[in-house]
Amino acid sequence: MKRLNQGAGILCGTLIVYMAAHILLEIVLRLFNTSTYVLNEFIGYAVATMTFMGLGFALERGGLIRVGMVINRLSPNAAMILDLVISSVMCAMFGWLSWYWGINVSRSYSRGITSESLADTPLWIPEGAVLLGLILLCLTLSSRVLSLIVFRKTPIDLEPR
């Protein structure tokens, strides 16, 4: 899981560089009264991809928001059980969402649905990137649940320091 999430993190960083470059290109082109005409569309796709691809990466590194006010008041055993329950429920919810998003991606692909812009982008490509991020998050949550059941610790707690 760690390598997959690292790859997703690298992709997110690359997308940030891409977005900055595209915005700068657009600024320069507009000085000459022209444009790429796809800035909003492609930046939107990049933001959606980064958002979902980065979820597993952030979860694995403990970067998602946690309510420490509640967790810190619980015993270690109760905190672990709460983490197990929440991680299991989130895995089920994101699994359900992934399933239906996958149906949507399949439908877009089979029907040849494209964007309504000049780029005429096949929508299954950005939708598929979001689906990959959702699947990666589900795998990361599953790994977390298994680690909590087997080792009674999260994967990040198991790493040597």
Backbone torsions as a table, in degrees:
resi	resn	phi	psi	omega
1	MET	NA	-38.0	-175.9
2	LYS	-58.7	-44.0	-179.4
3	ARG	-66.3	-40.9	178.0
4	LEU	-62.4	-44.8	179.2
5	ASN	-67.0	-34.7	175.6
6	GLN	-64.5	-42.2	176.7
7	GLY	-60.8	-41.8	177.6
8	ALA	-64.7	-39.0	177.6
9	GLY	-63.9	-40.5	177.4
10	ILE	-64.5	-41.5	177.1
11	LEU	-60.4	-42.8	179.1
12	CYS	-61.7	-43.7	177.8
13	GLY	-63.1	-40.0	178.0
14	THR	-64.3	-38.7	178.5
15	LEU	-66.0	-33.5	176.3
16	ILE	-64.0	-43.4	178.0
17	VAL	-63.1	-44.2	177.8
18	TYR	-57.6	-47.1	-177.3
19	MET	-61.8	-43.0	178.8
20	ALA	-62.0	-43.5	-179.4
21	ALA	-65.3	-41.3	-179.5
22	HIS	-66.0	-40.4	178.8
23	ILE	-65.2	-43.7	177.5
24	LEU	-62.7	-42.0	177.0
25	LEU	-60.0	-42.9	179.8
26	GLU	-62.8	-39.8	178.2
27	ILE	-61.7	-46.8	-179.5
28	VAL	-64.0	-44.9	-179.7
29	LEU	-62.5	-35.9	-179.3
30	ARG	-71.3	-21.4	172.0
31	LEU	-64.3	-26.1	179.7
32	PHE	-105.6	21.7	177.3
33	ASN	56.3	40.9	174.9
34	THR	-140.2	-179.9	-176.2
35	SER	-161.2	165.1	171.6
36	THR	-81.5	-20.7	178.0
37	TYR	67.3	6.0	-179.5
38	VAL	-129.7	13.7	-176.0
39	LEU	-56.8	-54.4	-176.8
40	ASN	-59.4	-42.7	-178.4
41	GLU	-64.4	-51.8	-175.5
42	PHE	-70.6	-34.7	175.8
43	ILE	-66.5	-38.6	176.7
44	GLY	-61.5	-43.9	177.1
45	TYR	-62.2	-42.1	-179.0
46	ALA	-65.0	-42.0	179.9
47	VAL	-64.8	-43.1	178.8
48	ALA	-62.8	-44.7	179.3
49	THR	-62.2	-46.4	179.5
50	MET	-61.2	-41.8	-178.0
51	THR	-59.6	-49.9	-175.1
52	PHE	-81.4	-35.8	177.0
53	MET	-67.2	-29.4	-177.2
54	GLY	-82.1	-11.6	-177.0
55	LEU	-64.6	-47.3	178.9
56	GLY	-64.5	-40.4	177.8
57	PHE	-59.7	-46.7	-179.6
58	ALA	-68.0	-40.8	179.3
59	LEU	-62.5	-45.8	-178.2
60	GLU	-61.0	-31.6	-177.8
61	ARG	-98.1	7.9	178.1
62	GLY	71.8	27.1	-176.3
63	GLY	-92.2	-4.0	178.6
64	LEU	-84.0	155.9	-176.9
65	ILE	-66.4	131.0	175.2
66	ARG	-126.5	150.2	179.7
67	VAL	-92.0	85.9	-178.5
68	GLY	-62.9	-27.1	-179.6
69	MET	-59.6	-35.9	179.3
70	VAL	-84.8	-49.8	-174.7
71	ILE	-62.2	-39.0	-177.7
72	ASN	-67.5	-20.1	-179.6
73	ARG	-89.6	-7.0	-179.0
74	LEU	-93.6	156.5	173.4
75	SER	-68.5	158.4	179.4
76	PRO	-55.8	-38.2	179.5
77	ASN	-67.5	-44.6	179.2
78	ALA	-66.3	-38.2	178.1
79	ALA	-63.9	-39.3	178.5
80	MET	-65.8	-42.1	179.2
81	ILE	-65.0	-43.4	177.2
82	LEU	-60.7	-44.4	177.9
83	ASP	-60.6	-42.4	179.2
84	LEU	-62.1	-46.1	-179.4
85	VAL	-64.5	-48.1	-178.2
86	ILE	-64.4	-43.9	179.5
87	SER	-63.4	-39.0	178.6
88	SER	-65.4	-45.5	179.6
89	VAL	-63.8	-42.5	179.8
90	MET	-66.5	-37.7	177.2
91	CYS	-61.7	-44.6	178.4
92	ALA	-63.7	-43.9	-179.0
93	MET	-65.3	-46.3	179.6
94	PHE	-71.3	-27.8	173.7
95	GLY	-64.6	-44.3	177.0
96	TRP	-61.1	-46.6	178.6
97	LEU	-61.8	-41.5	178.8
98	SER	-61.1	-42.5	-179.9
99	TRP	-58.3	-51.0	-177.7
100	TYR	-72.4	-31.4	175.1
101	TRP	-67.3	-37.5	176.7
102	GLY	-61.5	-39.7	175.9
103	ILE	-61.2	-42.2	178.8
104	ASN	-62.8	-43.2	179.3
105	VAL	-63.3	-44.4	179.0
106	SER	-60.8	-41.7	179.0
107	ARG	-64.8	-43.3	178.6
108	SER	-62.3	-39.3	-179.4
109	TYR	-68.1	-49.1	-175.9
110	SER	-67.3	-31.1	-179.9
111	ARG	-90.0	-6.9	179.4
112	GLY	67.1	34.6	-177.6
113	ILE	-70.7	132.2	179.8
114	THR	-126.1	165.3	178.1
115	SER	-70.4	162.9	-178.1
116	GLU	-96.2	26.6	-179.4
117	SER	-106.0	-179.2	176.3
118	LEU	-60.5	-32.4	-177.0
119	ALA	-69.8	-26.7	179.9
120	ASP	52.3	44.9	-176.3
121	THR	-66.8	128.2	172.4
122	PRO	-62.7	120.8	-171.9
123	LEU	-68.8	-17.1	178.6
124	TRP	-66.7	-22.1	-179.1
125	ILE	-69.5	-57.6	177.7
126	PRO	-67.0	-34.1	176.8
127	GLU	-65.2	-37.3	178.0
128	GLY	-66.1	-35.5	177.1
129	ALA	-65.1	-39.8	176.5
130	VAL	-64.8	-42.3	178.3
131	LEU	-60.4	-42.7	177.6
132	LEU	-60.3	-40.9	177.0
133	GLY	-63.0	-40.8	177.9
134	LEU	-64.8	-42.5	179.0
135	ILE	-64.8	-41.5	178.2
136	LEU	-61.9	-40.6	176.8
137	LEU	-63.4	-42.7	178.4
138	CYS	-61.8	-42.1	178.0
139	LEU	-64.2	-40.0	178.9
140	THR	-66.4	-42.3	177.1
141	LEU	-64.9	-40.0	177.5
142	SER	-62.1	-42.1	177.6
143	SER	-62.0	-40.1	178.9
144	ARG	-65.0	-44.6	179.7
145	VAL	-61.7	-47.3	179.4
146	LEU	-61.5	-40.9	178.8
147	SER	-64.1	-39.6	178.3
148	LEU	-67.1	-37.0	179.5
149	ILE	-71.5	-48.1	-173.3
150	VAL	-78.2	-49.4	-173.2
151	PHE	-102.9	-10.5	-176.8
152	ARG	62.2	27.1	177.0
153	LYS	-144.7	157.3	175.6
154	THR	-78.7	158.6	179.4
155	PRO	-55.4	-35.8	-179.4
156	ILE	-68.6	-30.7	178.0
157	ASP	-74.1	-20.6	-178.5
158	LEU	-82.4	-19.2	-177.1
159	GLU	-69.6	138.5	176.7
160	PRO	-68.2	145.6	-178.4
161	ARG	-103.4	NA	NA
